[in-house]
Amino acid sequence: MTAYLTLLAFAADPAGPWDSETVAHSNFAAGFALALTAATAGLSWVFVKAGWVRRWWYAVPAGLAVAAVLRLTLLAPEL
């Protein structure tokens, strides 16, 4: 779900300078994806502590969080 929201945020491309709705939807998708990465990181922590998965699973929410933050800041769509 988080990867899908991040992909949607990156796929949004405004049609022109009047298309502020697409920019708002992209920002919402990236922000919601960032919030979900916090939950994913918490679940990863629980699963690593339980011994069900290895430590490299921390890289999954970290990578998605970096992608979402980049979309919200440096790679944000401009009007």
Buried (B, 14 or more C-beta within 10 A) or exposed (E): EBBEBBEBBBEBEBEEEEBEEBBEBBBBBBBBBBBBBEEBBEEBEEEBEEEEBEEEBBEBBBEBBEBBBBBBEEBEBEE
